[in-house]
């Protein structure tokens, strides 16, 4: 089902996503082990900023301002990363995954060019992927961005590793629907196989237990979560701005 919905439906490799996301869950916000905080285009800590090269260094000083515009490229990036992953040794059933990805691309392109003039078809596809990237980024950005990161041998126990690096987003049923349950990121990381509808019910238990043992449990509103993430991105880009003599 993951390959059908991911590869065929979305055009994103299920095998690539599972490999990447499993490593993230095992080592959230660990700069050496979590692929989600690897210094690719954005930098996530002052140390990464000081060591940055190429595009990350070019963007890093003003990455907070560029964050949302860059999200328009995230949809395209997921498709490219999925195709590139077909050559990776960890990929199982790569022939099936590759065939489903090609079927997605062929089916989507055919449908668009059958019902729309070529120019409008290309414009629709570009706009669709830009909005797709922005929505994904807005869904994932509140989860860990701006929360503590680890390096080297810093390895808290499982509970603290998951709770200290995650941020919950307050809100009602609308927020649950908008963020797909990922607004309960702390509970999702503690119990990754828990069905989404139960995360809300688990939250009260987890929050109470964290308070009992003195583990900070961070929860904020949606807008505040973006502000915290962007503030963090701006702060960690300081070494690059300083070296350029700007603020």
N, C-alpha and C positions, 0 to 999 in steps of 0.2 A: 504493500500500500504506500509506503514511503517513496518508493521509486516511481509509482504511478502518479502520485500527487506532486512529488518534487521534480523528478526529471521530465515527465510528460506534461504535467499541468503547469508548472511554474518555470521550468527550464533551468532548475538548479539541481546539481548532482546530490543525490541522497548520500552516497558513499563519502563524498568530499565533506558534506556538512556534518555527518556523524563523526568522522575522524576529528574534524576541527572542534566541534562542540563538545565532544567527550574530553578532549585535552583541556578545553576551557573549564569544564565543570570540575575536573580533577585539580586544577591549579588556577583558580580565578584570580585575576589581577597580579599574577606572578610574572614579572617582566621577562624572565628567561624561559618560562614554560607555557604561558598562556598565549596562544596565537592572536587573541583579540586585543592584546596590548603590545604586540610587536611593533617596533618603529618602522612602519612601512611608508605611509604618506603622512600620518599624524604622529606626534610624539606624546607620550603619556607621563613622563617624569622629567625633572631637570637633568638627570644623568643622560637620558636618551636624547634630550635636546642638545647637550654639549657634545655628544658623540655623533650627532646626525650628519648625514651627507646627502647630496643630491636633492631630490624633490622634497624630502622631509625637512631638509634645512631651508629650502626656499620658502616653504609654506609655514613651517613651524612657528615663526615669530608672530604670525597673524592668523593662526589656525582657528582661533575662536570665532573670528569674523568670517572665516571661509568655511566653517563647519557645515552649515546648512546648504550653501551652494554646492559643496563637494558631495553632499548626499544625493544630488541629482545624478551622479555617476555610479552610485552604489549598485543599482539594478544591473547596469551593464557589467560592472565588475564581477558580480556573482555569476553571470553567464560565462564570462571569460575564465574565471577561476575554475568553474565546473568543467569546462572543456580541457583546460590545462591539466586538471587532476586526473584525467583518464590515463595519463602516462605514469602516474605515481604507483609505486609498488604496493601500497596499502589498499588500493582499489580492488575490490572483489566484484566479479561479474561486470567487468568494464565494457564488454561488448554490449550487454543488455543496456547498461547505463548510457553508453554512447548512442545506441540506436534510439533510445527514448528521447535523449536530448535533441537529436537530429529531427525526430518526428515532431517534437514541440516547435522547433524553429521553422520547419517546413509547413506545418499546419497553421501556425500563427501568420506566417508571411502569406501563404496562399489565401487564407480567409480575408486578410486585409486587402490584398490586391484584387481579389474578386469583387469586393463590394465598394471599394474606394478607388478614385483615380490615383496614379502612382505618387504624385506629390503629397496628397492628403494621407495616403497610406503610410508613407515615410514619416510625415509629421505626427500622425496618430501614434505610431510605434515609438517615436522618440519621446513624446509627451508621456505616454503610458509608462515607459521605463524610468523616466525622470521622477514621476510621481511615486512609482513603486519604490524607488530608492529612498526618497524622502520619507515615505511612510515607514519603511523598514528601519531607517535610522532613528526616526522619532520614537519608534517602539523600543529599540534596543538601547538608545543613548542613556535613558534614566537608570538603567539597571546597575551598572558598575562604574561608569565614567565619573571621575572625581572622588571615588572612594579610595581608601588606602591601597597601596601596591606593595608587593614584596619583591625581594631580589635574593639571589644566592641561596644560602642555607636557611633563610627565614621560612619556617614551616610551622605555623601554629597548628593546633589540633583541628580535626575536621570541622567541629562546630564553629570555632572562631574563624577558620579559614573561609567558610561560606558566609557567615553572618557579617563579619567586619568588612568584607569587600562588596557587599550587596546593598542596594537601596530599594525600599518599597515605595510605591506611589499610592497615596491616599485617593479615595474616590468611591463612588457608588457603582451601580451596575453598568453605567455608561463607560466608566473608566475600565472596568473589567472587559467589556466588549472591545473598546478601542485598543487596548494593549494586549488583548488575547490572554489575560491571566498573568502576563509577565510583570504586572504591577505588584504581584506577590513574589518578587524575585528571591527574597530570603528563603521563603518556604519552598519555592521551586528548586533552589540549590540544595537545600537540606534533604528534600524528598523528590528527586528528579523524576521518579516514575509515578508520582501521585497524580491522579486525574485532575485537570484544571479546576473543575467545579468544587473540589474539596480544599483547595489552597486557602480560600477565604476562611473556612472553618478551622483549618490548622493554624492560622495566623494568631488567634487568641492564645492558643497553647504555647506556641513558640515565643511570642512576646512576653508572656508571663514567666516562662522559664528563663529567658535571657535576663529579665529584670532580677530574678531570684539569684542568679549566679554572677551578676555584675557584668554581663557582656552587652556593650552598646548595640541597640537595635534602631537602625536609622530608617525613618519614614517621613516623607514629605509630600507636598502637593505636586501636581504635574508641572506647572510652570516653574515652581521653585527647583524641581529636579533638573530641568534644562539649564536654569541659571547656575546651579552648582556645577554642572558638567562643563558649561562654557567658561565659568570662572576658573575652573581647574585647568582647562586647556590654555587659557590666557596666561595663567601663572607659570605653568611649566615651560612655556615658550620664552620666558624671561631671559635665560642665558643666550638665546639666539639674538633677541632684540638688543641685549647689552653689548654683544660683540659687534653688532652693526651700528651701535651708537644711537639707537632709537628706543622709544618707549611705547 
